[in-house]
Amino acid sequence: MDPQIVVALISLAGSALGTFAGIAVSSKLTNYRLEQLEGEVRMHNNFARKMPVIEEQIKVVNHRIQDLEEKEK
């Protein structure tokens, strides 16, 4: 076989291997970042679910404070 063809085939194999390796690494990084974002969204959703409860507790505390202030008068 002609040496130029062998060099071309080796170059082709190296390029293909590098391309697929780059795609695999990029895919892993993308999956990792998506998992991190999903975790942050879960944390945000849990906080959003707790907000109505916290707001209700604040209303109760404010009402108790008003009652105490009225008793002092």
Secondary structure, DSSP 8 states (H G I E B T S, - for coil): --HHHHHHHHHHHHHHHHHHHHHHHHHHHHHHHHHHHHHHHHHHHHHHHHHHHHHHHHHHHHHHHHHHHHHH-
